[in-house]
Amino acid sequence: MNRIKQIASHLNPITNTQPSGDIGLIGLAVMGQNLILNAADHGFTVVAYNRTVSKVDHFIENEAKGKSIIGAKSIQELVDNLKRPRRIILLVKAGAAVDAFIEQLLPYLEKDDIIIDGGNSHYPDSNRRYEELKSKGIHFVGSGVSGGEEGARYGPSLMPGGAEEAWPHIKDIFQSIAAKSDGEPCCDWVGPAGAGHYVKMVHNGIEYGDMQLISEAYDILKRIGGFTNKEIGDVFAQWNKGVLDSFLIEITRDILYYNDPADGTPLLEKILDSAGQKGTGKWTAINALDLGTPVTLIGEAVFARCLSSIKDERVAASKILPGPEITKDAVTDRKQFVDDLEQALYASKIISYAQGFMLIREAAKEYGWKLNNPAIALMWRGGCIIRSVFLAEITAAYRENPDLENLLFNKFFSDAITKAQSGWRSTIALTTKYGIPTPAFSTALSFYDGYRSAKLPANLLQAQRDYFGAHTFKVLPEFASETLPKDQYIHINWTGRGGDVSATTYDA
């Protein structure tokens, strides 16, 4: 009798049959629909649900017709159609909507069922959801999904993290539907709690940096070089055959070639130069400040978007504030000019990724996460917005040494950046001479020069802090003495008028 009850409890109460759904998905916007179709193409049966039920009916009758996709008209019907342990992906707007759907699901779920948040959630929210669901016996996975609607349909980059017990149950599905790079899936387990969404956040921050660098390169070619949009498109087409081969370089080429059908002129020049943002770049920059990690390029990319948004103020300033005139002979050797700019872009990209992985390293220390660095680099090689040929070398670097302190310590990257230095410096010197703003290029070089400096003027900063605020300092080991003891915080009465009491020492 008990065995009969056990079998009955696993039957779908509506159809009285064994559930056939391999995975469920809530949210039938473009990303959700395309991910469902992708999974169905790979032989999985997907149960689809949307809060607006008419969307489910329309999807089943059209795009999903004839495929291994089941439409559910309620949360209970969704759950009842899923095999155990139930695996449910949420692809809904980040924030309150995720929490609301989790609350709706919980009454129908059992121990060891799996909830996967595939939205653009902030990692602290994923940390919280992981802990809350763990206390209820439910496994939570926060997975970054990158690649846009095309990636979702034909192979995205997937970055899952959270309850590691869930990984064996979702691995086959995730790695089947993910993009492939040299035959390897661009998906692997990232780490615990909110690590998956954290890595997606850093991915998006790097994306901000890449886009800003490319935009600066376009501006340099146009304003200093006097290149037409077609000529700039040709430059990007050529770059896409070499070390800069990437999705963003490719689409930039296409944008530069595109003409408005109405009059045959470049559409790009008709677009308002005021950039929007959804916040993930800002999250990365804020987290870098919180962790005291110099992720300067992403920070500058965020501020560049902020500067672009004050369009009216910039127009007013352009009529008041003078700058150097760009002369017709600014570029005497166009080939050398383009080659130097290519090296500057390549070197700056290396710095951006080095900074991104520095931040991931510090997060692992701060949050007690054991992160899979080689897998993270592999995940970004295909399917995602920042995918590029260059990421294969990052994957190789971390496979060779998973505990690599900095990408710049790897021979491939140190050699590449050494080779690029001359063109990098020449490009930035030229933009400075002619007053072209290059916040991302410039901060990349400044970081590089700071990082390779055995000594920085922070000694003066510490002296100033101690002078006006008694914030103390330490001395260099070689100058330690009885009056200046080694490894101790020291306060000096610089003027003879101050006191001998020091302030509390702390790092913000």
C-alpha angles and dihedrals in degrees: 000000000000090000090052090051091048092052091045092052089060094052123101101254091214099052099018089228135116111277111256103190115115094191138000128219129198117199124052101201116125095283093048095048093047093048090051092051090047092053092046090051088057093055101264124131110230128197111211127203135172130180089235098062094198088069089058092052092047092048094049092048095047127019094017097043113133094007130113091266125124121202117221122198097194140027090250092052089050092053095042091056095055129095118234129295085041114225116200127178120203114207099174135120112299118253127027095009091062092051091046094054092045088055091050092050099047098076090059100042131090136207113299095019113138131231115192121194106204096173130103094272124166109251096237087061089052090049089054095046091048092056095042094050093042088061088056095048093252121129115230123202123186108198128186112220119196135174104073123241094320091051092049090052100045107018130324131193107256124199109186124183137156128071104028090201086072095057098081089053097050102028096091094049095044097045092045095055096038125099116267128228116192087341094307120116115246089229134082137144110288106189145279135319112349095352094114093056090041091058090047088052091054089045089056091047091053087048089057089052095047092049092049093049091050091048091051091050089052090050092050092050092048102041104032100025096038090223120165120235090256091052091048089049088053090052092052091046089055093045089053089065094059142040092321094057103142146130094258094050089048095052091044088057090052093048092051092050094049117104127193105257089218097066107358095244124128109282091206091070091058095057117103110249095230114110126212128210137192098210107258093108089050090050089054093049093047092048090049089055091047090053094041092239118147099233089157101157096058089046091053091047090056092047091047089060089048090051091048090055094063091071098151092050091049092051090052091047091050089064094049110032117070128217139170120295117241106234125213091245093053088115116038097165110040094186093053090045091055093043091051091049091050090054091047091052093046094048092046091051090053089053092049093053092043089055092046092054090045087059092048089050092052092046090054090054095043097046098034093243124153100214128195102231098177089050092048091055090046092051090057095050094083142013096023133095095252094047112140142152088250091069090068087070091050089052090050092048093054093042088055091048116009089186094052106155095212135358088233088066090063112095095230092056097038089052092046094050092045090054092047097050100092095052091040093055094042091053094050092045089054094049091048091050092053099037099246111153113238105166095160097044092044097047090048091057092042090053091049092051091046093047092052093048112103088198129033130184091256087110088073091047090055091048090051091049091050092046097055102026109020088240092153131222141217125237128233110265093242091059098046115130142155091280094038103040121198121256094006131117108245133194121199127201091228098185103026088242098081127082131253096239114107129209123248112281118229142143117233 
